[in-house]
Each structure stands twice: as structure tokens, then as C-alpha cells.
Amino acid sequence: MSDIQIVDAPAGIEGAGFFATSLDKVIGIARSNSLWPLPFATSCCGIEFMATMASHYDLSRFGAERLSFSPRQADLLMVMGTIAKKMAPVLRQVYLQMAEPRWVMAVGACASSGGIFDTYSVLQGIDEVIPVDVYVPGCPPRPEAIIDGFINIQKLVQTESLRRRNEPKYQELLAKYGIQ
């Protein structure tokens, strides 16, 4: 037998020939299944990401068919690998060039915490310069872990309120990073 699972419809009112739900839920489902990731890969985690995009794992099954190498057309920043402190302003600029709503996934130990490189030149986690939504552990993480992180991003996107980005709590988070 197959392990295919049918996604439940959002809570709403059903009848013969119609279905009613809230606009938030419809937009959440549409956004979560059409993410355009921007891979910011600097080392071995990038190789694992390439395997994740290849035919055996095929991340496009989850709605990430189109990789965007332009921050203005991406809504998910996937940071993979070691980030040097000299590269931090570039990473921040890429993040700022992305349109709202935008999400960030730190893939691997180096992007999450600096990994084994506890040196003066390596950023000890990208959350020192930009806010991170999902962390994917591993050195390097297996493609299954990257897919799991992507599914967690999808769940976050699907349940996020349309007005969350305008809430004081979110504005306070961005202010901690010096982002207006």
C-alpha cells in the first residue's frame, strides 16, 4: 500500500457545490505550497541541498519547484554552511532585499551555531545578524533533515496570521536586529 496522506481541508462550512473558510487559511495553504527558496550555500551543506533537490529526494514535491537566485523573487532564505564574519553584511543585505513575508532556515551546524569553527573569523550562528525561523541540525544534515526543516517552514507559513508581520512583537524582533 501507499503512504500517501490526503491533507485535511481547513475548517469551514461545506455544502453541495461550495466550501467556505477564512481568507487567512486559504492564503496560508497557497503560500505554504508555493515557496520559492533562495539557497545561500557556502560549503558542504550546499552539497546536501543539491542532493535534496535531485530526483531521489525531490524537494519540488513540496512546492519548491523553482529555486530563486534573486532575493527580490524569493520568500525563503536557506542559509547553508559556514558564514564568515566578512560575509555577514552580504547575508543581511540579501535578507533585506527579500520582500515580506520572508522566512529563514538555518541549515547545518555552521549556519546554526558556527559548527566546529569556534574562531574569530566565523559567525557563531546567523541569528546574530538576521532572525531565523527554523534550524536544521546536522554536520552536514541529511536530505531527510532538510526536507523535515522545509516541512516545518511550511507549517509555520500555513498557520501564520496575515497580520503577524504588523504586530508589535514582530516589529520588536526586527528592531533587535536593527531592521525597520
Solvent accessible surface area in square Angstrom, and as a share of the most:
residue,aa,sasa,rsa
1,M,241,1.08
2,S,77,0.50
3,D,135,0.70
4,I,141,0.72
5,Q,159,0.71
6,I,150,0.76
7,V,122,0.70
8,D,127,0.66
9,A,66,0.51
10,P,32,0.20
11,A,75,0.58
12,G,44,0.42
13,I,121,0.61
14,E,128,0.57
15,G,36,0.35
16,A,110,0.86
17,G,88,0.85
18,F,117,0.49
19,F,82,0.34
20,A,45,0.35
21,T,44,0.25
22,S,53,0.34
23,L,122,0.61
24,D,51,0.26
25,K,84,0.36
26,V,73,0.42
27,I,51,0.26
28,G,3,0.02
29,I,52,0.26
30,A,60,0.46
31,R,73,0.27
32,S,2,0.01
33,N,83,0.42
34,S,58,0.38
35,L,1,0.00
36,W,97,0.34
37,P,0,0.00
38,L,9,0.05
39,P,21,0.13
40,F,31,0.13
41,A,50,0.39
42,T,55,0.32
43,S,47,0.30
44,C,66,0.39
45,C,4,0.03
46,G,3,0.03
47,I,106,0.54
48,E,37,0.17
49,F,8,0.03
50,M,120,0.54
51,A,39,0.30
52,T,0,0.00
53,M,46,0.21
54,A,52,0.40
55,S,108,0.69
56,H,152,0.68
57,Y,39,0.15
58,D,42,0.22
59,L,0,0.00
60,S,27,0.18
61,R,153,0.56
62,F,48,0.20
63,G,21,0.20
64,A,0,0.00
65,E,128,0.58
66,R,92,0.34
67,L,45,0.22
68,S,1,0.00
69,F,149,0.62
70,S,39,0.25
71,P,23,0.14
72,R,164,0.60
73,Q,94,0.42
74,A,5,0.04
75,D,36,0.19
76,L,0,0.00
77,L,0,0.00
78,M,0,0.00
79,V,0,0.00
80,M,0,0.00
81,G,1,0.01
82,T,32,0.18
83,I,1,0.00
84,A,37,0.29
85,K,97,0.41
86,K,187,0.79
87,M,62,0.28
88,A,9,0.07
89,P,86,0.54
90,V,76,0.44
91,L,0,0.00
92,R,63,0.23
93,Q,101,0.45
94,V,23,0.13
95,Y,4,0.01
96,L,77,0.39
97,Q,55,0.24
98,M,4,0.02
99,A,60,0.47
100,E,81,0.36
101,P,30,0.19
102,R,17,0.06
103,W,2,0.01
104,V,1,0.01
105,M,0,0.00
106,A,0,0.00
107,V,0,0.00
108,G,0,0.00
109,A,28,0.22
110,C,12,0.07
111,A,0,0.00
112,S,25,0.16
113,S,65,0.42
114,G,0,0.00
115,G,27,0.26
116,I,142,0.72
117,F,83,0.35
118,D,122,0.63
119,T,68,0.40
120,Y,192,0.73
121,S,46,0.30
122,V,13,0.08
123,L,10,0.05
124,Q,59,0.26
125,G,0,0.00
126,I,1,0.01
127,D,52,0.27
128,E,100,0.45
129,V,25,0.14
130,I,0,0.00
131,P,12,0.08
132,V,26,0.15
133,D,52,0.27
134,V,19,0.11
135,Y,101,0.38
136,V,2,0.01
137,P,104,0.65
138,G,30,0.29
139,C,85,0.51
140,P,55,0.35
141,P,2,0.01
142,R,138,0.50
143,P,2,0.01
144,E,90,0.40
145,A,30,0.23
146,I,0,0.00
147,I,17,0.09
148,D,80,0.41
149,G,3,0.03
150,F,0,0.00
151,I,55,0.28
152,N,60,0.31
153,I,0,0.00
154,Q,20,0.09
155,K,123,0.52
156,L,57,0.28
157,V,2,0.01
158,Q,65,0.29
159,T,114,0.66
160,E,15,0.07
161,S,46,0.29
162,L,56,0.28
163,R,174,0.63
164,R,57,0.21
165,R,27,0.10
166,N,116,0.59
167,E,75,0.34
168,P,113,0.71
169,K,164,0.69
170,Y,13,0.05
171,Q,80,0.36
172,E,107,0.48
173,L,62,0.31
174,L,8,0.04
175,A,65,0.50
176,K,152,0.64
177,Y,46,0.17
178,G,46,0.44
179,I,9,0.04
180,Q,192,0.86
